[in-house]
Amino acid sequence: MAAQNDEYRAHLETYQGFSKLVLFMILWLVLLLSCMALGLIGGVGTLALLGGIGGTIALLIAFAVMG
């Protein structure tokens, strides 16, 4: 019974880690697409570049602190 509990905990930790990775990638992809749209369609390339770099760093820091 103890082995099953250990396996369940390990599986749960892996699932939560994978869920965080998927969430990070979805948020980063939305950030990337919005910055591309802002730079290409909006014509505000500098703001898009700063937003992309700043947003990526903010996402990395947020997920490092939360995880």
Number of C-alpha atoms within 10 A of each C-alpha: 5 7 8 9 10 11 11 12 12 12 12 12 12 12 12 13 13 12 12 15 13 12 13 16 13 12 14 17 12 12 19 19 12 15 23 18 15 18 16 12 10 11 12 14 16 11 13 21 16 12 17 19 15 12 17 16 12 12 17 14 12 12 14 9 8 8 9
